[in-house]
Amino acid sequence: MKDIIKVFKEVFPNLNQNQIDAILTTEGPLLILAGLMTGKTLTLILRTLYLVISGKAKLIEIVLTTFTEKSAFEMRDRIFSGCRKDWLYRKTK
């Protein structure tokens, strides 16, 4: 899975260590609090993709919440565009 993080860092070079730690946190729920334009949505999307790609969760088992309908649709669209169809139903370990 370190290869996935390497790809994330190459594609998103501005990820900071706190964001990487949040992406790699796989046990239990996670609450991300940060100011405007700090990369919260990107962090949640990459964490979701990491959980699905690594087989630690199925997409249907993940709940993401946001304050606006616009943000919710943006997260949904970005997650689905980052997932291949077969990842959606991958069995967990």
KEZASE-931673 format. One record per atom (N, C-alpha, C, O): atom name; x, y, z; residue in one letter; residue number from 1. Coordinates in steps of 0.02 Angstrom, whole numbers, plus 32768, in hexadecimal, padded with zeros to 4 digits. Layout:
REM residues N
(atom "CA", (X, Y, Z), "A", NUM)
...
REM end
This chain:
REM residues 93
(atom "N", (8028, 7FC4, 8000), "M", 1)
(atom "CA", (8000, 8000, 8000), "M", 1)
(atom "C", (802B, 803F, 8000), "M", 1)
(atom "O", (8012, 8076, 7FF2), "M", 1)
(atom "N", (806B, 8038, 800F), "K", 2)
(atom "CA", (8097, 8073, 800D), "K", 2)
(atom "C", (809B, 808F, 7FC6), "K", 2)
(atom "O", (80A6, 80CA, 7FBD), "K", 2)
(atom "N", (8091, 8063, 7F94), "D", 3)
(atom "CA", (8092, 8079, 7F4F), "D", 3)
(atom "C", (8058, 80A9, 7F42), "D", 3)
(atom "O", (805F, 80D9, 7F1C), "D", 3)
(atom "N", (801E, 809C, 7F61), "I", 4)
(atom "CA", (7FE5, 80C8, 7F59), "I", 4)
(atom "C", (7FF4, 810D, 7F75), "I", 4)
(atom "O", (7FE6, 8140, 7F55), "I", 4)
(atom "N", (8011, 8110, 7FB0), "I", 5)
(atom "CA", (8023, 8150, 7FCE), "I", 5)
(atom "C", (8056, 8174, 7FA3), "I", 5)
(atom "O", (8053, 81B1, 7F9C), "I", 5)
(atom "N", (8085, 8150, 7F87), "K", 6)
(atom "CA", (80B7, 816E, 7F5B), "K", 6)
(atom "C", (8094, 818E, 7F1F), "K", 6)
(atom "O", (80A6, 81C6, 7F0B), "K", 6)
(atom "N", (8063, 816C, 7F03), "V", 7)
(atom "CA", (803E, 8188, 7ECB), "V", 7)
(atom "C", (8017, 81C5, 7EE1), "V", 7)
(atom "O", (8017, 81F8, 7EBE), "V", 7)
(atom "N", (7FF5, 81C1, 7F1B), "F", 8)
(atom "CA", (7FD0, 81FB, 7F35), "F", 8)
(atom "C", (7FFF, 8237, 7F3C), "F", 8)
(atom "O", (7FED, 826E, 7F29), "F", 8)
(atom "N", (803B, 822C, 7F57), "K", 9)
(atom "CA", (806B, 8263, 7F61), "K", 9)
(atom "C", (8082, 8280, 7F1E), "K", 9)
(atom "O", (808D, 82BC, 7F18), "K", 9)
(atom "N", (808B, 8255, 7EEC), "E", 10)
(atom "CA", (80A1, 826D, 7EAB), "E", 10)
(atom "C", (806A, 8295, 7E89), "E", 10)
(atom "O", (8077, 82C8, 7E6A), "E", 10)
(atom "N", (802C, 827C, 7E8D), "V", 11)
(atom "CA", (7FF4, 829E, 7E6C), "V", 11)
(atom "C", (7FE0, 82DC, 7E93), "V", 11)
(atom "O", (7FCB, 830E, 7E75), "V", 11)
(atom "N", (7FE5, 82D9, 7ED6), "F", 12)
(atom "CA", (7FD1, 8311, 7F01), "F", 12)
(atom "C", (800D, 8324, 7F2D), "F", 12)
(atom "O", (800F, 8313, 7F68), "F", 12)
(atom "N", (803E, 8347, 7F10), "P", 13)
(atom "CA", (807C, 8356, 7F34), "P", 13)
(atom "C", (8073, 8384, 7F71), "P", 13)
(atom "O", (80A1, 8388, 7F9A), "P", 13)
(atom "N", (803B, 83A5, 7F77), "N", 14)
(atom "CA", (8031, 83D3, 7FAF), "N", 14)
(atom "C", (8014, 83B2, 7FED), "N", 14)
(atom "O", (8005, 83D4, 801E), "N", 14)
(atom "N", (800C, 836F, 7FEC), "L", 15)
(atom "CA", (7FF3, 834D, 8028), "L", 15)
(atom "C", (8026, 8357, 8061), "L", 15)
(atom "O", (8062, 834C, 8058), "L", 15)
(atom "N", (800D, 836A, 809C), "N", 16)
(atom "CA", (803A, 8370, 80D5), "N", 16)
(atom "C", (8036, 8330, 8100), "N", 16)
(atom "O", (800D, 8304, 80F2), "N", 16)
(atom "N", (805E, 832C, 8133), "Q", 17)
(atom "CA", (8063, 82EF, 815B), "Q", 17)
(atom "C", (8021, 82E0, 817F), "Q", 17)
(atom "O", (800E, 82A5, 8185), "Q", 17)
(atom "N", (7FFD, 8313, 8197), "N", 18)
(atom "CA", (7FBD, 8308, 81B7), "N", 18)
(atom "C", (7F8A, 82E9, 8187), "N", 18)
(atom "O", (7F64, 82BD, 819B), "N", 18)
(atom "N", (7F8B, 8300, 8149), "Q", 19)
(atom "CA", (7F5E, 82E3, 8117), "Q", 19)
(atom "C", (7F70, 829B, 8109), "Q", 19)
(atom "O", (7F44, 8270, 8103), "Q", 19)
(atom "N", (7FB0, 828D, 8102), "I", 20)
(atom "CA", (7FC7, 8248, 80F5), "I", 20)
(atom "C", (7FB3, 821B, 8130), "I", 20)
(atom "O", (7F9C, 81E3, 8125), "I", 20)
(atom "N", (7FBD, 8233, 816D), "D", 21)
(atom "CA", (7FA9, 820C, 81A8), "D", 21)
(atom "C", (7F5F, 81FD, 81A7), "D", 21)
(atom "O", (7F4A, 81C6, 81B8), "D", 21)
(atom "N", (7F36, 822F, 8195), "A", 22)
(atom "CA", (7EED, 8225, 8192), "A", 22)
(atom "C", (7EDB, 81F2, 815C), "A", 22)
(atom "O", (7EAE, 81C9, 8166), "A", 22)
(atom "N", (7EFC, 81F5, 8123), "I", 23)
(atom "CA", (7EEF, 81C6, 80ED), "I", 23)
(atom "C", (7EFF, 817F, 8103), "I", 23)
(atom "O", (7EDA, 8150, 80F3), "I", 23)
(atom "N", (7F35, 8176, 8128), "L", 24)
(atom "CA", (7F4C, 8134, 813C), "L", 24)
(atom "C", (7F28, 8119, 8179), "L", 24)
(atom "O", (7F30, 80DE, 818A), "L", 24)
(atom "N", (7F01, 8142, 819C), "T", 25)
(atom "CA", (7EDD, 812A, 81D7), "T", 25)
(atom "C", (7EA4, 80FE, 81BF), "T", 25)
(atom "O", (7E76, 8115, 819C), "T", 25)
(atom "N", (7EA6, 80BE, 81D1), "T", 26)
(atom "CA", (7E75, 808F, 81B7), "T", 26)
(atom "C", (7E49, 8070, 81EC), "T", 26)
(atom "O", (7E19, 804D, 81DC), "T", 26)
(atom "N", (7E58, 807B, 822B), "E", 27)
(atom "CA", (7E31, 805C, 8261), "E", 27)
(atom "C", (7E01, 808F, 827F), "E", 27)
(atom "O", (7E17, 80C4, 8296), "E", 27)
(atom "N", (7DC2, 807F, 827F), "G", 28)
(atom "CA", (7D90, 80A9, 829F), "G", 28)
(atom "C", (7D7F, 80E7, 8278), "G", 28)
(atom "O", (7D99, 80F3, 8241), "G", 28)
(atom "N", (7D53, 8110, 8295), "P", 29)
(atom "CA", (7D3E, 814E, 8274), "P", 29)
(atom "C", (7D76, 8183, 8277), "P", 29)
(atom "O", (7DA4, 817E, 829F), "P", 29)
(atom "N", (7D6F, 81B4, 824C), "L", 30)
(atom "CA", (7DA1, 81EA, 8249), "L", 30)
(atom "C", (7D7C, 822C, 8240), "L", 30)
(atom "O", (7D52, 8232, 8214), "L", 30)
(atom "N", (7D8C, 825D, 8269), "L", 31)
(atom "CA", (7D70, 82A0, 8263), "L", 31)
(atom "C", (7DA9, 82CF, 824E), "L", 31)
(atom "O", (7DDD, 82D2, 826E), "L", 31)
(atom "N", (7D9D, 82F3, 8218), "I", 32)
(atom "CA", (7DCF, 8323, 81FF), "I", 32)
(atom "C", (7DB4, 8369, 8209), "I", 32)
(atom "O", (7D80, 837B, 81EE), "I", 32)
(atom "N", (7DD8, 8390, 8231), "L", 33)
(atom "CA", (7DC6, 83D6, 823C), "L", 33)
(atom "C", (7DFF, 8401, 8223), "L", 33)
(atom "O", (7E39, 83F8, 8236), "L", 33)
(atom "N", (7DEE, 8431, 81F8), "A", 34)
(atom "CA", (7E22, 845E, 81DE), "A", 34)
(atom "C", (7DFF, 849A, 81C0), "A", 34)
(atom "O", (7DC3, 849A, 81B6), "A", 34)
(atom "N", (7E25, 84CD, 81B2), "G", 35)
(atom "CA", (7E0A, 850B, 8197), "G", 35)
(atom "C", (7DF8, 8505, 814E), "G", 35)
(atom "O", (7E00, 84D1, 812E), "G", 35)
(atom "N", (7DE1, 853D, 8133), "L", 36)
(atom "CA", (7DCE, 8541, 80ED), "L", 36)
(atom "C", (7E0A, 8534, 80BF), "L", 36)
(atom "O", (7E42, 854A, 80CE), "L", 36)
(atom "N", (7DFE, 8511, 8089), "M", 37)
(atom "CA", (7E2F, 8507, 8054), "M", 37)
(atom "C", (7E70, 84E6, 806D), "M", 37)
(atom "O", (7EA6, 84F7, 8057), "M", 37)
(atom "N", (7E69, 84B6, 809B), "T", 38)
(atom "CA", (7EA3, 8494, 80B6), "T", 38)
(atom "C", (7EAB, 844D, 809C), "T", 38)
(atom "O", (7EDA, 842A, 80AF), "T", 38)
(atom "N", (7E7D, 8437, 8071), "G", 39)
(atom "CA", (7E83, 83F4, 8054), "G", 39)
(atom "C", (7E5B, 83BE, 8078), "G", 39)
(atom "O", (7E6B, 8383, 8071), "G", 39)
(atom "N", (7E28, 83D1, 809E), "K", 40)
(atom "CA", (7DFF, 839F, 80C1), "K", 40)
(atom "C", (7DDD, 836F, 8091), "K", 40)
(atom "O", (7DDF, 8332, 809A), "K", 40)
(atom "N", (7DBD, 838B, 805E), "T", 41)
(atom "CA", (7D99, 8361, 802E), "T", 41)
(atom "C", (7DC8, 8331, 800B), "T", 41)
(atom "O", (7DB9, 82F6, 8005), "T", 41)
(atom "N", (7E00, 834A, 7FF4), "L", 42)
(atom "CA", (7E32, 831F, 7FD3), "L", 42)
(atom "C", (7E49, 82E8, 8002), "L", 42)
(atom "O", (7E4F, 82AF, 7FEE), "L", 42)
(atom "N", (7E56, 82F9, 8041), "T", 43)
(atom "CA", (7E6C, 82C7, 8071), "T", 43)
(atom "C", (7E38, 8291, 807B), "T", 43)
(atom "O", (7E48, 8256, 807D), "T", 43)
(atom "N", (7DF9, 82A4, 8081), "L", 44)
(atom "CA", (7DC3, 8273, 8089), "L", 44)
(atom "C", (7DBC, 8247, 804B), "L", 44)
(atom "O", (7DB2, 820A, 8051), "L", 44)
(atom "N", (7DC2, 8265, 8011), "I", 45)
(atom "CA", (7DBD, 823E, 7FD3), "I", 45)
(atom "C", (7DF6, 820C, 7FCE), "I", 45)
(atom "O", (7DEB, 81D2, 7FBD), "I", 45)
(atom "N", (7E33, 8223, 7FDB), "L", 46)
(atom "CA", (7E6D, 81F6, 7FD7), "L", 46)
(atom "C", (7E6A, 81C0, 800C), "L", 46)
(atom "O", (7E7D, 8187, 7FFF), "L", 46)
(atom "N", (7E51, 81D0, 8047), "R", 47)
(atom "CA", (7E49, 819D, 807C), "R", 47)
(atom "C", (7E16, 8169, 8066), "R", 47)
(atom "O", (7E21, 812D, 8070), "R", 47)
(atom "N", (7DDF, 8180, 8049), "T", 48)
(atom "CA", (7DAC, 8151, 8031), "T", 48)
(atom "C", (7DC9, 8124, 7FFB), "T", 48)
(atom "O", (7DBF, 80E7, 7FFE), "T", 48)
(atom "N", (7DEC, 8141, 7FCC), "L", 49)
(atom "CA", (7E0B, 8118, 7F97), "L", 49)
(atom "C", (7E3E, 80E8, 7FB4), "L", 49)
(atom "O", (7E41, 80AE, 7F9E), "L", 49)
(atom "N", (7E65, 80FE, 7FE5), "Y", 50)
(atom "CA", (7E96, 80D2, 8004), "Y", 50)
(atom "C", (7E74, 8097, 8026), "Y", 50)
(atom "O", (7E8A, 805E, 801F), "Y", 50)
(atom "N", (7E3E, 80A4, 804C), "L", 51)
(atom "CA", (7E1A, 806E, 806E), "L", 51)
(atom "C", (7DFE, 803B, 803C), "L", 51)
(atom "O", (7E01, 7FFF, 8048), "L", 51)
(atom "N", (7DE4, 8054, 8004), "V", 52)
(atom "CA", (7DC6, 8027, 7FD2), "V", 52)
(atom "C", (7DFC, 8001, 7FAC), "V", 52)
(atom "O", (7DF8, 7FC4, 7FA4), "V", 52)
(atom "N", (7E30, 8025, 7F96), "I", 53)
(atom "CA", (7E65, 8006, 7F6F), "I", 53)
(atom "C", (7E8A, 7FD2, 7F98), "I", 53)
(atom "O", (7E9D, 7F9D, 7F7F), "I", 53)
(atom "N", (7E95, 7FE1, 7FD8), "S", 54)
(atom "CA", (7EBA, 7FB3, 8003), "S", 54)
(atom "C", (7E91, 7F77, 8019), "S", 54)
(atom "O", (7EAB, 7F48, 8036), "S", 54)
(atom "N", (7E4F, 7F79, 800C), "G", 55)
(atom "CA", (7E24, 7F42, 801F), "G", 55)
(atom "C", (7E0E, 7F43, 8067), "G", 55)
(atom "O", (7DF2, 7F12, 8080), "G", 55)
(atom "N", (7E1B, 7F7A, 808A), "K", 56)
(atom "CA", (7E08, 7F7F, 80D0), "K", 56)
(atom "C", (7DBF, 7F90, 80D9), "K", 56)
(atom "O", (7DA3, 7F86, 8110), "K", 56)
(atom "N", (7D9E, 7FA8, 80A5), "A", 57)
(atom "CA", (7D57, 7FB7, 80A9), "A", 57)
(atom "C", (7D3A, 7FB7, 8063), "A", 57)
(atom "O", (7D5D, 7FC3, 8031), "A", 57)
(atom "N", (7CF9, 7FAB, 805F), "K", 58)
(atom "CA", (7CD5, 7FB2, 8021), "K", 58)
(atom "C", (7CB7, 7FF8, 8020), "K", 58)
(atom "O", (7CA8, 8014, 8055), "K", 58)
(atom "N", (7CB0, 8014, 7FE5), "L", 59)
(atom "CA", (7C96, 8058, 7FE0), "L", 59)
(atom "C", (7C52, 805F, 8002), "L", 59)
(atom "O", (7C44, 8094, 801F), "L", 59)
(atom "N", (7C2A, 802C, 7FFF), "I", 60)
(atom "CA", (7BE8, 802F, 801E), "I", 60)
(atom "C", (7BEB, 8032, 806A), "I", 60)
(atom "O", (7BB9, 8043, 808A), "I", 60)
(atom "N", (7C24, 8023, 8087), "E", 61)
(atom "CA", (7C2C, 8023, 80D0), "E", 61)
(atom "C", (7C46, 8066, 80EB), "E", 61)
(atom "O", (7C4C, 806F, 8128), "E", 61)
(atom "N", (7C54, 8095, 80BF), "I", 62)
(atom "CA", (7C73, 80D4, 80D3), "I", 62)
(atom "C", (7C3F, 810C, 80D2), "I", 62)
(atom "O", (7C18, 8112, 80A2), "I", 62)
(atom "N", (7C3E, 8134, 8108), "V", 63)
(atom "CA", (7C11, 816D, 810B), "V", 63)
(atom "C", (7C3B, 81AD, 8110), "V", 63)
(atom "O", (7C65, 81B3, 813C), "V", 63)
(atom "N", (7C2E, 81DB, 80E2), "L", 64)
(atom "CA", (7C4E, 821C, 80E3), "L", 64)
(atom "C", (7C18, 8251, 80EB), "L", 64)
(atom "O", (7BE3, 824C, 80CC), "L", 64)
(atom "N", (7C25, 8283, 8114), "T", 65)
(atom "CA", (7BF4, 82B8, 811B), "T", 65)
(atom "C", (7C15, 82FB, 810D), "T", 65)
(atom "O", (7C51, 8304, 8116), "T", 65)
(atom "N", (7BED, 832A, 80F6), "T", 66)
(atom "CA", (7C04, 836D, 80E8), "T", 66)
(atom "C", (7BCB, 839E, 80F6), "T", 66)
(atom "O", (7B93, 8389, 8102), "T", 66)
(atom "N", (7BDA, 83DD, 80F5), "F", 67)
(atom "CA", (7BA9, 8410, 8108), "F", 67)
(atom "C", (7B7C, 8426, 80CF), "F", 67)
(atom "O", (7B45, 8440, 80DB), "F", 67)
(atom "N", (7B92, 841E, 8091), "T", 68)
(atom "CA", (7B69, 8436, 805A), "T", 68)
(atom "C", (7B5C, 83FF, 8028), "T", 68)
(atom "O", (7B83, 83D0, 8020), "T", 68)
(atom "N", (7B23, 8405, 8006), "E", 69)
(atom "CA", (7B11, 83D5, 7FD2), "E", 69)
(atom "C", (7B43, 83D6, 7F99), "E", 69)
(atom "O", (7B54, 83A2, 7F7C), "E", 69)
(atom "N", (7B5B, 8411, 7F88), "K", 70)
(atom "CA", (7B8C, 8419, 7F53), "K", 70)
(atom "C", (7BCC, 83F1, 7F63), "K", 70)
(atom "O", (7BE6, 83CE, 7F38), "K", 70)
(atom "N", (7BE3, 83F8, 7FA0), "S", 71)
(atom "CA", (7C1F, 83D2, 7FB5), "S", 71)
(atom "C", (7C13, 8387, 7FB4), "S", 71)
(atom "O", (7C3E, 8361, 7FA0), "S", 71)
(atom "N", (7BD7, 8373, 7FC9), "A", 72)
(atom "CA", (7BC7, 832B, 7FCA), "A", 72)
(atom "C", (7BC9, 830F, 7F83), "A", 72)
(atom "O", (7BE5, 82D9, 7F78), "A", 72)
(atom "N", (7BAC, 8332, 7F53), "F", 73)
(atom "CA", (7BAD, 831A, 7F0E), "F", 73)
(atom "C", (7BF4, 831A, 7EF2), "F", 73)
(atom "O", (7C06, 82ED, 7ECC), "F", 73)
(atom "N", (7C1B, 834C, 7F04), "E", 74)
(atom "CA", (7C61, 834F, 7EED), "E", 74)
(atom "C", (7C88, 8314, 7F08), "E", 74)
(atom "O", (7CAE, 82F4, 7EE3), "E", 74)
(atom "N", (7C80, 8305, 7F48), "M", 75)
(atom "CA", (7CA4, 82CC, 7F65), "M", 75)
(atom "C", (7C8E, 828B, 7F43), "M", 75)
(atom "O", (7CB8, 8262, 7F31), "M", 75)
(atom "N", (7C4D, 8282, 7F3B), "R", 76)
(atom "CA", (7C34, 8246, 7F1B), "R", 76)
(atom "C", (7C52, 823D, 7ED5), "R", 76)
(atom "O", (7C6B, 8208, 7EC4), "R", 76)
(atom "N", (7C4F, 8272, 7EAD), "D", 77)
(atom "CA", (7C68, 826E, 7E69), "D", 77)
(atom "C", (7CB3, 8261, 7E67), "D", 77)
(atom "O", (7CCA, 8239, 7E3E), "D", 77)
(atom "N", (7CD9, 8281, 7E93), "R", 78)
(atom "CA", (7D22, 8277, 7E93), "R", 78)
(atom "C", (7D34, 8231, 7EAB), "R", 78)
(atom "O", (7D64, 8214, 7E92), "R", 78)
(atom "N", (7D0F, 8216, 7EDB), "I", 79)
(atom "CA", (7D1D, 81D2, 7EF2), "I", 79)
(atom "C", (7D0D, 81A0, 7EBC), "I", 79)
(atom "O", (7D35, 8173, 7EAE), "I", 79)
(atom "N", (7CD3, 81A6, 7E9D), "F", 80)
(atom "CA", (7CC0, 8176, 7E69), "F", 80)
(atom "C", (7CEE, 817B, 7E2D), "F", 80)
(atom "O", (7CFB, 8148, 7E0C), "F", 80)
(atom "N", (7D06, 81B6, 7E1D), "S", 81)
(atom "CA", (7D34, 81BC, 7DE4), "S", 81)
(atom "C", (7D78, 819D, 7DF5), "S", 81)
(atom "O", (7D9D, 818A, 7DC8), "S", 81)
(atom "N", (7D89, 8199, 7E36), "G", 82)
(atom "CA", (7DC8, 817B, 7E4A), "G", 82)
(atom "C", (7DC5, 8130, 7E56), "G", 82)
(atom "O", (7DF9, 8110, 7E5E), "G", 82)
(atom "N", (7D89, 8114, 7E57), "C", 83)
(atom "CA", (7D80, 80CD, 7E63), "C", 83)
(atom "C", (7D71, 80A8, 7E23), "C", 83)
(atom "O", (7D4A, 80BF, 7DF9), "C", 83)
(atom "N", (7D90, 806F, 7E1B), "R", 84)
(atom "CA", (7D7C, 8042, 7DE6), "R", 84)
(atom "C", (7D3F, 801C, 7DFF), "R", 84)
(atom "O", (7D36, 8014, 7E3B), "R", 84)
(atom "N", (7D16, 8005, 7DD1), "K", 85)
(atom "CA", (7CD8, 7FE4, 7DE4), "K", 85)
(atom "C", (7CE4, 7FA7, 7E11), "K", 85)
(atom "O", (7CBE, 7F9C, 7E40), "K", 85)
(atom "N", (7D18, 7F80, 7E04), "D", 86)
(atom "CA", (7D23, 7F44, 7E2C), "D", 86)
(atom "C", (7D39, 7F54, 7E73), "D", 86)
(atom "O", (7D33, 7F28, 7E9F), "D", 86)
(atom "N", (7D51, 7F91, 7E82), "W", 87)
(atom "CA", (7D64, 7FA3, 7EC6), "W", 87)
(atom "C", (7D27, 7FAE, 7EF1), "W", 87)
(atom "O", (7D2B, 7FA8, 7F2E), "W", 87)
(atom "N", (7CEE, 7FBF, 7ED2), "L", 88)
(atom "CA", (7CB2, 7FD0, 7EF8), "L", 88)
(atom "C", (7C9A, 7F96, 7F22), "L", 88)
(atom "O", (7C7B, 7FA0, 7F56), "L", 88)
(atom "N", (7CA7, 7F59, 7F0B), "Y", 89)
(atom "CA", (7C8C, 7F1E, 7F2D), "Y", 89)
(atom "C", (7CC1, 7EEE, 7F46), "Y", 89)
(atom "O", (7CB4, 7EB4, 7F52), "Y", 89)
(atom "N", (7CFE, 7F07, 7F4C), "R", 90)
(atom "CA", (7D36, 7EDD, 7F62), "R", 90)
(atom "C", (7D29, 7EC5, 7FA9), "R", 90)
(atom "O", (7D12, 7EEB, 7FD3), "R", 90)
(atom "N", (7D39, 7E86, 7FB6), "K", 91)
(atom "CA", (7D31, 7E6B, 7FF9), "K", 91)
(atom "C", (7D64, 7E89, 8028), "K", 91)
(atom "O", (7D9E, 7E95, 8015), "K", 91)
(atom "N", (7D4F, 7E94, 8067), "T", 92)
(atom "CA", (7D7F, 7EAD, 8098), "T", 92)
(atom "C", (7DAA, 7E75, 80B2), "T", 92)
(atom "O", (7D98, 7E3A, 80AC), "T", 92)
(atom "N", (7DE2, 7E86, 80CF), "K", 93)
(atom "CA", (7E10, 7E53, 80EA), "K", 93)
(atom "C", (7DFA, 7E3E, 812E), "K", 93)
(atom "O", (7E1A, 7E14, 814D), "K", 93)
REM end
